[in-house]
Amino acid sequence: MGRNEDVRFVSSSIKLPSFQSTNHPFVFSNLPFCSQTLTSNLIKTRESITNFISSITNRGKNGKILTSKSSLLCSSSLALARQEDLNQNVLVDGKEPPLKAQLVSRVGREDEERVLISEVLIRNKDGEELERKDLEEEAAAALKACRPNSALTVREVQEDVHRIMERGYFCSCMPVAVDTRDGIRLVFQVEPNQEFQGLVCEGANVLPSKFLEDSFRDAYGKIVNIRRLNEVIDSIDGWYRERGLFGLVSDLEILSGGIIRLQVSEAEVNNITIRFLDRKTGEPTTGKTKPETILRQLTTKKGQVYSLLQGKRDVETVLTMGIMEDVSIIPQPAGDTGKVDLIMNVVERVSGGFSAGGGISSGITSGPLSGLVGSFAYSHRNVFGRNQKLNVSWERGQIDSIFRINYTDPWIEGDDKRTSRSIMVQNSRTPGTVVHGNQPDNSNVTIGRVTAGIEFSRPFRPKWSGTAGLIYQRAGARDERGGPLIKDYYNSPLTASGSTHDDMILAKLESVYTDSGDHGSSMLVFNMEQGLPVMPEWLCFNRVNGRARKGMELGPARVLISLSGGHVVGSFSPHEAFAIGGTNSVRGYEEGAVGSGRSYVVGSGEVSFPMFGPVEGAIFADYGTDLGSGPMVPGDPAGARSKPGSGYGYGFGIRVDSPLGPLRLEYAFNDRHARRFHFGVGNRN
């Protein structure tokens, strides 16, 4: 078959039929497919049956075939007409037409008469042999009751006419009774459809041209088959249905020359309206959120063909803003324009409030209240009605103390790349035990930091996001009474500058890849920080850090493999060294007990499996090393504390899902024959 050079596609404005209200909020009324062609065929078929009956009846009146029940044949065949056709008869003087009454009465009281047929032939509409024998064979193969030397009723002839038409190759079929010397000859005069020579498609703005070309390619140069056309229509409607698009084939017509005109109706979005509902009554109310803040989150725009799947994603996107309790989209017909209006109903959450809680700090491993941290916070989720977030929090533990103010704009106004901005101010005091712990006099070193910065984040590819920021930090060591420290018990320096504190400005770049939000999914994180020596005494260093994670399903179990590593060059504070060991590093060791260095690598493998309810079991193995970089940290704090620099651990544990996140209880052994319990909240970093 040659190339389909005559297929062309035309996009033009369309007008959908009027809408009907059903259980679905937006449903097209039933649209006729192949309306002109199929209706015409049906009318021709009924007329041909009537003519056939008339020919039999006339012969009966002449005494050649039937004499007693000739009128019955006519009434029986006409009674097969569609009921809706009968219903269209107009009342005359309040009475039904006599013909209808006659048909009903005769069908109810008389039986059909059989006629002996001596010969059955397939011919064209002029009574001549068909040029194409394959079409003659198709028509003959469709016959079931009509066979030579068989006694037939009119209904059986009509059913065979329908079978021929159902083959799809013919636009008309007329049964003709011919009186011959050998008896009655039954001739089915058929008119084949045209050969398919081209396609004109109108109104298909989102339907790919290649899909249409592939659907009709095999039919080019062949007789048009109505059954095949219906299959193509179903496939086109299915294409829209699978994608949740409001579109379908509304009309099909076979034009002269074998050209098929296909009309596709697509419902475009005319308008999108935000409607706020009261949380208690469900009645419309005035919302605090600006409508444009919600509208810009939507991927559905005016002029697009409405997609149910896209609308569902838009609902999920609005819910992830964190300021709505419930979101739904209701499509409504936009008058008789053939378009659709979308009404988004939203129920707002309480915007702000106070909260209190508690947690565990992994940096404290001794004391009567080891690791316990209390917190108090105020948060506002929807500042100025623009989905901007304000969080003010204070955390206090046995040694830990963090006061933080964070202001976030998830989407900067006027930006089309979904760039977010976060401004942060923080004053913290955290334990320095991970690097400078285990002092013989049992004294504790704390690290005080004052931090302020701004960060910008945005997605730049599917599943990829990036962050850039500028952060100022002043950090120094303190003793238990809050006094400044320059050196620890081992006379190791606690700052890089030699003064009571180190100042730095950090330029930060980070790139994150996440396969999905699930903990067992794949993830890749790369982070780089560059210290900028704005002042001569300020620190200048470069620190890179990377983490990778891969999850795999193994029957009912899940395998999780993770690898992390980093390196720092330049002048940096000793307490900023990479600490190895602990709950989120090498289990079986205390926090930072393996080592601390300029470089590090930690690998972990874990197999988790369901046990019962929300409880999972797990077995794991970890390994970490500082790659021999411990002595290169100013003062060699790891060497002074006889940390090995490398080590491994293994063990088992359970996981329990809770409102706070996964609760982890693990029992681990290390390569130095020590054993240790680990408890954590949330997934491992």
Secondary structure, 3 states (H helix, E strand, C coil): CCCCCCEEEECCCCCCCCECCCCCCCCECCCCCCHHHHHHHHHHHHHHHHHHHHHHHHHHHCCCCCCCCHHHHHHHHHCCCCHHHHHCCCCECCECCHHHHHHHHHHHHCCCCCEEEEEEEEEECCCCCCCCHHHHHHHHHHCCCCCCCEEECHHHHHHHHHHHHHCCCEEEEEEEEEEECCEEEEEEEEEECCECCEEEEECCCCCCHHHHHHHHHHHCCCECCHHHHHHHHHHHHHHHHHCCECEEEEEEEEECCCEEEEEEEECEEEEEEEEEECCCCCCECCCCCCHHHHHCCCCCCCCCECEHHHHHHHHHHHHHCCCEEEEEEEEEECCCCCCEEEEEEEEECCCEEEEEEEEECCCCCCCCCCCEEEEEEEEEEEECCCCEEEEEEEEEECCCEEEEEEEEECCCCCCCCCCEEEEEEEEEEEECHHHHCCCCCCCCCEEEEEEEEEEEEEEEECCEEEEEEEEEEEEEEECCCCCEECECCCCCECCCCCCCCEEEEEEEEEEEEECCCCCCCCEEEEEEEEEECCCCCCCCEEEEEEEEEEEEEECCEEEEEEEEEEEEEECCCHHHCEEECCCCCCCCCCCCCCEEECEEEEEEEEEEEEEECCEEEEEEEEEEECCCCHHHCCCCHHHHCCCCCEEEEEEEEEEECCCCCCEEEEEEEECCCCEEEEEEECCCC
